[in-house]
Amino acid sequence: MFDSIGWAEILVLLVVGLFVLGPERLPGAAAWLGRAIRQVREYATGARDQLRNELGPEFDELRRPLEDLRGLRDFNPRTAVRRTLFEDGPAPGQNGSTTGGAAGNGAGIGSQATGPAAPRLAPGERPPIDPDAT
């Protein structure tokens, strides 16, 4: 849960809470927040277990696209651009996809390339533009 929140942000929230609520009510508010988060987690776990029991093996098929989306969260644009611009051969990308060379233009991130690789442009040559796509 606190993957994207660092200690500095937590400290800022505590200081703001101290000023807003005061030192008397801050521990009670923190305890209430902890209980609320715990209850939401229990509800989510219960709902997931109930869906798993009702759907059976189909539940895993429903979760697979969500797992693919979680893989995009770990996507590093700098690595993708570096791989696309400076590596000639296809390199394995996120989730088993292949991107690389001049064909890896970012349009097929997360999917398999289906067509042949586009030829490299000569220095100073303008790329072809599809007016319907822009």
Buried (B, 14 or more C-beta within 10 A) or exposed (E): EEEEEEEEEEEEEEEEBEEEBEEEEBEEEEEEEEEEEEEEEEEEEEEEEEBBEEEEEEBEEEBEEEEEEEBEEEEEEEEBEEBBEEEEEBBEBBBEBBBBBEBBEEEBBBEEBEEEEEEEEEEEEEEEEEEEEE
